[in-house]
Amino acid sequence: MFIKSEKQLLTFIRFSPIIIIFIIAILINILIYFQNEQNFKKDLEIYKRNYIESNKILTRFQVEKAYKDILRERNNLEKSLEEKLKRRVNEAFSIIENLHKKYSHLKEEELLNIIKESLRAIRFNEQRGYFYIAKPNGISVLHPIYPQFENTNISNKKDMHGHYIYKDAIEHFKNNSDFLGYLKATKPNENTGKEYEKLTYMKLYKPLNLVIGTGEYKDEYTKNIQNHIIAEHIQNVRYGENGYIFIFDYEGKQLAHVKKDYIGKNRIDLVDSNGFMITQEIIKQAKKGSGFINYIGSIMPETGEPAYKTTYIKGVDDWGWAIGSGFYNLDLLKYLELKKDELREINNEALKKTLVISFILTLILITLAFYISKILENFFKKYHEKIAEEIEENRKKDMVLYQQSKMASMGEMLGNIAHQWRQPLSTISTIASGTRIQKELNILEDKEFDKGMELIVTTTKHLSQTIEDFREFFNPNKVAKNLNTLIIYEKAIQLISSRLTAKDIELESSVEETSFITFENELLQSLMNILNNAIDAFENKKMENKLIEFKIKYQKECKMPNCNIIECTQGKEGYITITIQDNAGGISKEYIDKIFDAYFTTKHKSQGTGIGLYMTYEIINKHLNGYINVENEIIKYKEKEYLGAKFTIILPIKIEEES
């Protein structure tokens, strides 16, 4: 834009921020709309993954819970059986004890006959249980099932593998009064000669030197345990709309299922519509341990029809069981359809609110822009009046020449102010819109919110302070503050971070924390001028690796040649050295000595006024009693060497307030 008059300049200052705000607001709202659509698709995918993962966790939990229930109940029932056998033997023990007291006057042989006949007919455990009596040395006294063993020595009796059946028990009773363990025995109602493990409890009645015992076959009580566990802990388990537990044995027999018609049937050849051998794969996975498989289930409880299913399987190897449970794809589709409607409604509502907030923020920023432009206009008028007074005192020719010089200076100064305003206004608008989007999507973290709000407040203060900085630039009544190097660094980077991001510039920093007394606003303005100059140096340069290096460190002595603060009494406590270097190629030799001259610039007239580095030089040398220097220096970045401009600022730790 070519500005021909002061009126056009004021018009530009007044209306250009408004136009920029309108354009940015429109672009941001368009971006928000497309971002909402992308987030909508991403959220659906996240819901899908979360649903699958949560249901996998749920089904795994249900199966693992059933597995633990089986182990717990099996252990409890085994202990219960042991207690039951002990109670039975103790009952027989009491009977023998009472008979012994009652018939103690009889001969031992007569007494034994009475005891035998008293216990011979007793049956329990569904007629499988009975009592037997023997001597500790292996002589059988009573055996209701095999009476031919009575009065014979059974200590040499062997099982079908040639092992002595009662040897361990006989040895045990030499030092103990009772015995609990497994023995081999045939079943009375079987003629196969097959021997089964039998849990046996025996107890010694010392007065008559008799061992009383009973037992239960392992396969019989295991079957009872299994039936109890399936009936009480598996068959009736339900969770969600379609969740249940099923069990196959390793032969393919269905032991538990939501559809009771399947129970007891051998389904080893069960296959889904894709040719997947369901039962065989379930058993195969159970034998491996545990894991998930996918197939088309034979029945979905809610619909009664086959449906795609993801199932978790776990094996109980010693029982030959495969336990499983799963969830159906139809449930997932119903869930996603519900979430899709919810997300669409939430996104539409969020978009409406974003548009309203954007409109309100736009109005606020426009009002603020009008207010700032009014301040600039008043400042411009007062400055113009002051120049006019000076011109009146000079000759007419000098007056015209001086006025033209000052007018050009003011135009560039105001242009620079307007340039510095554009980026902070864009930063405020971007942060406000982005914060609102994150809030509506429930991804806004308190830390990010506080950081954004702090940056808005800081940037707004910076905008307001910019005018005062220019107005108060030569005001001697300023107050020096105690500053921390980390704080001054963070403030400078905070105001320039959006430009670094937009230009894809990497910032490497090294800040040695210390405190020093100086004028905060003027130092911050100087750092901003140098950083902006470094960022602008990358303009129109096609570089992949852009770098700005920012360092602050403490030094006891000033080591810079020709430094004008070496003998300064304020430097007795040491110095702060600040270096800012880029890798943009450095400054041309013909310009490097003029870089701090007033109104000197290497940029196009539409991009620079040449006042920034001049003001920086004046601030550092005249107001902060410091020293500033610029030179071209090699910098290494990502294993490559680059030439870049390096600005060095040296400041005393303590500065006297200006009088």
Backbone hydrogen bonds, N-H to C=O, Kabsch-Sander energy under -0.5 kcal/mol:
donor,donor_aa,acceptor,acceptor_aa,energy
3,I,1,M,-0.7
4,K,2,F,-0.6
9,L,5,S,-1.9
10,L,6,E,-2.8
11,T,7,K,-2.4
12,F,8,Q,-2.5
13,I,9,L,-2.8
14,R,10,L,-2.3
15,F,11,T,-2.6
16,S,12,F,-2.6
19,I,15,F,-2.3
20,I,16,S,-2.5
21,I,17,P,-2.6
22,F,18,I,-2.5
23,I,19,I,-2.5
24,I,20,I,-2.7
25,A,21,I,-2.8
26,I,22,F,-2.3
27,L,23,I,-2.6
28,I,24,I,-3.0
29,N,25,A,-2.2
30,I,26,I,-2.1
31,L,27,L,-2.6
32,I,28,I,-2.7
33,Y,29,N,-2.0
34,F,30,I,-2.1
35,Q,31,L,-2.7
36,N,32,I,-2.6
37,E,33,Y,-1.8
38,Q,34,F,-2.1
39,N,35,Q,-2.8
40,F,36,N,-2.3
41,K,37,E,-1.8
42,K,38,Q,-2.4
43,D,39,N,-3.2
44,L,40,F,-1.9
45,E,41,K,-2.0
46,I,42,K,-2.5
47,Y,43,D,-3.0
48,K,44,L,-2.3
49,R,45,E,-2.6
50,N,46,I,-3.1
51,Y,47,Y,-2.7
52,I,48,K,-2.5
53,E,49,R,-2.8
54,S,50,N,-3.2
55,N,51,Y,-2.5
56,K,52,I,-2.1
57,I,53,E,-2.3
58,L,54,S,-2.4
59,T,55,N,-3.0
60,R,56,K,-2.6
61,F,57,I,-2.5
62,Q,58,L,-2.6
63,V,59,T,-2.4
64,E,60,R,-3.0
65,K,61,F,-2.6
66,A,62,Q,-2.3
67,Y,63,V,-2.6
68,K,64,E,-2.4
69,D,65,K,-2.7
70,I,66,A,-2.3
71,L,67,Y,-2.3
72,R,68,K,-2.9
73,E,69,D,-3.2
74,R,70,I,-2.7
75,N,71,L,-2.2
76,N,72,R,-2.7
77,L,73,E,-3.1
78,E,74,R,-2.2
79,K,75,N,-2.3
80,S,76,N,-2.5
81,L,77,L,-2.4
82,E,78,E,-2.2
83,E,79,K,-2.5
84,K,80,S,-2.4
85,L,81,L,-2.7
86,K,82,E,-2.1
87,R,83,E,-2.6
88,R,84,K,-2.4
89,V,85,L,-2.4
90,N,86,K,-2.6
91,E,87,R,-2.1
92,A,88,R,-2.2
93,F,89,V,-2.9
94,S,90,N,-2.2
95,I,91,E,-2.2
96,I,92,A,-2.7
97,E,93,F,-2.4
98,N,94,S,-2.6
99,L,95,I,-2.6
100,H,96,I,-2.6
101,K,97,E,-1.9
102,K,98,N,-2.5
103,Y,99,L,-2.9
104,S,101,K,-0.8
106,L,103,Y,-1.6
111,L,107,K,-2.6
112,L,108,E,-2.7
113,N,109,E,-1.8
114,I,110,E,-1.9
115,I,111,L,-2.3
116,K,112,L,-2.9
117,E,113,N,-2.3
118,S,114,I,-1.6
119,L,115,I,-1.6
120,R,116,K,-2.0
121,A,117,E,-0.5
122,I,119,L,-1.1
124,F,129,G,-1.3
128,R,125,N,-1.7
129,G,124,F,-3.7
132,Y,213,G,-2.2
133,I,142,L,-1.9
134,A,211,V,-2.0
135,K,139,I,-3.1
138,G,135,K,-2.6
140,S,138,G,-0.6
140,S,152,T,-3.1
141,V,133,I,-2.9
142,L,133,I,-2.6
149,F,146,Y,-2.0
150,E,147,P,-1.6
151,N,140,S,-3.6
152,T,149,F,-1.7
154,I,138,G,-3.1
154,I,152,T,-0.7
157,K,154,I,-1.5
159,D,163,H,-2.5
162,G,159,D,-2.1
165,I,157,K,-2.5
166,Y,157,K,-0.5
170,I,166,Y,-2.7
171,E,167,K,-2.4
172,H,168,D,-2.1
173,F,169,A,-1.9
174,K,171,E,-1.0
175,N,172,H,-1.4
176,N,172,H,-1.0
179,F,202,M,-2.6
181,G,200,T,-2.2
183,L,198,K,-2.3
185,A,196,Y,-2.1
187,K,194,K,-0.6
190,E,187,K,-1.7
196,Y,185,A,-3.6
198,K,183,L,-2.5
199,L,216,E,-2.6
200,T,181,G,-3.5
200,T,198,K,-0.6
201,Y,214,T,-2.6
202,M,179,F,-2.6
203,K,212,I,-2.5
204,L,177,S,-3.4
205,Y,210,L,-4.3
206,K,204,L,-0.9
208,L,205,Y,-0.8
209,N,205,Y,-0.9
210,L,205,Y,-2.1
211,V,134,A,-3.4
212,I,203,K,-2.9
212,I,210,L,-0.6
213,G,132,Y,-2.5
214,T,201,Y,-1.8
216,E,199,L,-1.9
218,K,197,E,-2.9
221,Y,217,Y,-2.2
222,T,218,K,-2.3
223,K,219,D,-1.7
224,N,220,E,-1.9
225,I,221,Y,-2.7
226,Q,222,T,-2.7
227,N,223,K,-2.5
228,H,224,N,-2.5
229,I,225,I,-2.7
230,I,226,Q,-2.6
231,A,227,N,-2.3
232,E,228,H,-2.8
233,H,229,I,-2.7
234,I,229,I,-0.8
234,I,230,I,-0.9
235,Q,230,I,-3.1
237,V,234,I,-1.8
239,Y,243,G,-1.5
243,G,239,Y,-1.8
245,I,237,V,-0.6
246,F,324,G,-2.5
247,I,256,A,-1.9
248,F,322,A,-2.1
249,D,253,K,-2.1
250,Y,320,G,-2.1
252,G,249,D,-2.4
254,Q,265,K,-3.2
255,L,247,I,-2.9
255,L,253,K,-0.6
256,A,247,I,-1.5
260,K,258,V,-0.9
262,Y,259,K,-1.8
263,I,260,K,-0.8
264,G,254,Q,-3.5
265,K,262,Y,-1.9
267,R,252,G,-3.1
267,R,265,K,-0.7
270,L,267,R,-1.9
272,D,276,F,-2.1
275,G,272,D,-2.1
277,M,275,G,-0.5
278,I,270,L,-0.9
278,I,276,F,-1.4
279,T,270,L,-0.7
281,E,277,M,-2.3
282,I,278,I,-2.4
283,I,279,T,-2.5
284,K,280,Q,-2.3
285,Q,281,E,-2.5
286,A,282,I,-2.3
287,K,283,I,-2.2
288,K,284,K,-1.1
289,G,285,Q,-1.2
291,G,313,I,-1.8
293,I,311,T,-2.5
295,Y,309,K,-2.3
297,G,295,Y,-0.8
297,G,307,A,-2.5
300,M,305,E,-1.6
303,T,300,M,-0.9
304,G,300,M,-4.2
305,E,300,M,-0.5
307,A,297,G,-1.0
309,K,295,Y,-3.3
310,T,327,F,-2.5
311,T,293,I,-3.0
311,T,309,K,-0.5
312,Y,325,S,-3.2
313,I,291,G,-3.0
314,K,323,I,-2.6
315,G,289,G,-2.2
316,V,321,W,-2.6
317,D,315,G,-0.6
319,W,316,V,-1.0
320,G,316,V,-1.3
321,W,316,V,-2.0
322,A,248,F,-3.1
323,I,314,K,-3.0
324,G,246,F,-2.3
325,S,312,Y,-1.5
327,F,310,T,-2.0
329,N,308,Y,-2.5
332,L,328,Y,-1.2
333,L,329,N,-2.3
334,K,330,L,-2.3
335,Y,331,D,-2.4
336,L,332,L,-2.8
337,E,333,L,-2.2
338,L,334,K,-2.0
339,K,335,Y,-2.5
340,K,336,L,-2.5
341,D,337,E,-1.8
342,E,338,L,-2.0
343,L,339,K,-3.1
344,R,340,K,-2.4
345,E,341,D,-2.1
346,I,342,E,-2.5
347,N,343,L,-3.2
348,N,344,R,-2.3
349,E,345,E,-2.2
350,A,346,I,-2.7
351,L,347,N,-2.5
352,K,348,N,-2.1
353,K,349,E,-2.3
354,T,350,A,-2.6
355,L,351,L,-2.4
356,V,352,K,-2.2
357,I,353,K,-2.9
358,S,354,T,-2.9
359,F,355,L,-2.3
360,I,356,V,-2.4
361,L,357,I,-3.2
362,T,358,S,-2.4
363,L,359,F,-2.2
364,I,360,I,-2.4
365,L,361,L,-3.0
366,I,362,T,-2.6
367,T,363,L,-2.6
368,L,364,I,-2.6
369,A,365,L,-2.7
370,F,366,I,-2.7
371,Y,367,T,-2.4
372,I,368,L,-2.9
373,S,369,A,-2.8
374,K,370,F,-2.0
375,I,371,Y,-2.0
376,L,372,I,-2.8
377,E,373,S,-2.5
378,N,374,K,-2.7
379,F,375,I,-2.9
380,F,376,L,-2.9
381,K,377,E,-2.4
382,K,378,N,-2.7
383,Y,379,F,-2.6
384,H,380,F,-2.5
385,E,381,K,-2.4
386,K,382,K,-2.1
387,I,383,Y,-2.0
388,A,384,H,-2.2
389,E,385,E,-1.9
390,E,386,K,-1.6
391,I,387,I,-2.4
392,E,388,A,-1.7
393,E,389,E,-0.7
393,E,390,E,-0.7
394,N,391,I,-1.2
399,M,395,R,-2.9
400,V,396,K,-1.9
401,L,397,K,-2.2
402,Y,398,D,-3.3
403,Q,399,M,-2.3
404,Q,400,V,-2.2
405,S,401,L,-2.0
406,K,402,Y,-2.8
407,M,403,Q,-2.9
408,A,404,Q,-2.2
409,S,405,S,-2.2
410,M,406,K,-3.0
411,G,407,M,-2.5
412,E,408,A,-2.2
413,M,409,S,-2.4
414,L,410,M,-3.0
415,G,411,G,-2.2
416,N,412,E,-2.3
417,I,413,M,-2.1
418,A,414,L,-2.7
419,H,415,G,-2.3
420,Q,416,N,-2.4
421,W,417,I,-1.4
422,R,418,A,-1.3
423,Q,419,H,-0.8
425,L,421,W,-2.2
426,S,422,R,-2.2
427,T,423,Q,-2.6
428,I,424,P,-2.7
429,S,425,L,-2.3
430,T,426,S,-2.5
431,I,427,T,-2.7
432,A,428,I,-2.5
433,S,429,S,-2.3
434,G,430,T,-2.7
435,T,431,I,-2.7
436,R,432,A,-1.8
437,I,433,S,-2.1
438,Q,434,G,-2.4
439,K,435,T,-2.2
440,E,436,R,-2.3
441,L,437,I,-1.8
442,N,439,K,-1.2
443,I,438,Q,-2.5
444,L,438,Q,-1.0
445,E,443,I,-0.5
449,F,445,E,-2.7
450,D,446,D,-3.0
451,K,447,K,-2.2
452,G,448,E,-2.5
453,M,449,F,-2.8
454,E,450,D,-2.5
455,L,451,K,-2.0
456,I,452,G,-2.2
457,V,453,M,-2.6
458,T,454,E,-2.8
459,T,455,L,-2.9
460,T,456,I,-2.8
461,K,457,V,-2.6
462,H,458,T,-2.2
463,L,459,T,-2.4
464,S,460,T,-2.3
465,Q,461,K,-3.0
466,T,462,H,-1.9
467,I,463,L,-0.8
468,E,464,S,-1.1
469,D,465,Q,-3.1
470,F,466,T,-2.0
471,R,467,I,-2.5
472,E,468,E,-3.5
473,F,470,F,-0.7
475,N,472,E,-1.6
478,K,476,P,-1.9
480,A,478,K,-0.5
481,K,518,T,-3.3
483,L,481,K,-0.8
483,L,516,F,-3.7
485,T,514,T,-2.5
488,I,484,N,-2.3
489,Y,485,T,-2.0
490,E,486,L,-2.7
491,K,487,I,-2.4
492,A,488,I,-1.8
493,I,489,Y,-2.6
494,Q,490,E,-2.5
495,L,491,K,-1.5
496,I,492,A,-0.8
496,I,493,I,-0.5
497,S,493,I,-1.7
500,L,496,I,-1.9
501,T,497,S,-2.4
502,A,498,S,-2.4
503,K,499,R,-2.0
504,D,501,T,-1.3
505,I,500,L,-2.7
506,E,546,K,-2.8
508,E,506,E,-0.5
508,E,548,I,-2.2
510,S,550,F,-1.9
512,E,510,S,-0.5
512,E,552,I,-3.0
513,E,511,V,-0.7
516,F,483,L,-2.3
517,I,653,I,-3.5
518,T,481,K,-2.3
518,T,516,F,-0.5
520,E,518,T,-0.8
523,L,519,F,-2.1
524,L,520,E,-2.9
525,Q,521,N,-2.4
526,S,522,E,-2.0
527,L,523,L,-2.4
528,M,524,L,-2.3
529,N,525,Q,-2.1
530,I,526,S,-2.0
531,L,527,L,-2.7
532,N,528,M,-2.9
533,N,529,N,-2.1
534,A,530,I,-2.2
535,I,531,L,-2.5
536,D,532,N,-2.6
537,A,533,N,-1.2
538,F,535,I,-1.5
539,E,536,D,-1.6
541,K,538,F,-2.0
542,K,540,N,-0.6
543,M,541,K,-1.4
546,K,504,D,-0.5
546,K,544,E,-0.7
548,I,506,E,-2.3
549,E,581,Q,-3.6
550,F,508,E,-2.8
550,F,548,I,-0.5
551,K,579,T,-2.7
552,I,510,S,-2.6
553,K,577,T,-2.0
555,Q,575,Y,-2.8
559,K,557,E,-0.6
563,C,560,M,-1.4
566,I,563,C,-1.1
568,C,565,I,-0.8
571,G,568,C,-1.8
572,K,569,T,-1.3
573,E,570,Q,-0.5
574,G,571,G,-1.3
575,Y,555,Q,-3.4
576,I,651,L,-3.1
577,T,553,K,-2.9
577,T,575,Y,-0.5
578,I,576,I,-0.6
578,I,649,I,-3.2
579,T,551,K,-2.4
580,I,647,F,-2.4
581,Q,549,E,-2.4
582,D,645,A,-1.7
583,N,547,L,-1.1
585,G,643,L,-2.3
591,Y,588,S,-1.6
592,I,588,S,-1.7
593,D,589,K,-0.5
594,K,591,Y,-1.8
595,I,591,Y,-0.5
595,I,592,I,-0.6
597,D,594,K,-2.0
599,Y,610,G,-1.0
600,F,597,D,-1.5
600,F,610,G,-0.7
607,Q,604,H,-2.2
608,G,604,H,-1.6
615,M,611,I,-2.8
616,T,612,G,-2.2
617,Y,613,L,-2.4
618,E,614,Y,-2.4
619,I,615,M,-2.9
620,I,616,T,-2.6
621,N,617,Y,-2.4
622,K,618,E,-2.4
623,H,618,E,-0.9
623,H,619,I,-1.2
624,L,619,I,-2.0
626,G,620,I,-3.3
627,Y,650,I,-2.0
629,N,648,T,-2.1
631,E,646,K,-1.7
633,E,644,G,-2.7
635,I,642,Y,-3.2
637,Y,640,K,-3.1
640,K,637,Y,-1.1
642,Y,635,I,-3.1
644,G,633,E,-1.9
646,K,631,E,-3.0
647,F,580,I,-2.9
647,F,645,A,-0.5
648,T,629,N,-2.9
649,I,578,I,-3.3
650,I,627,Y,-2.8
651,L,576,I,-2.4
653,I,574,G,-2.2
654,K,570,Q,-0.9
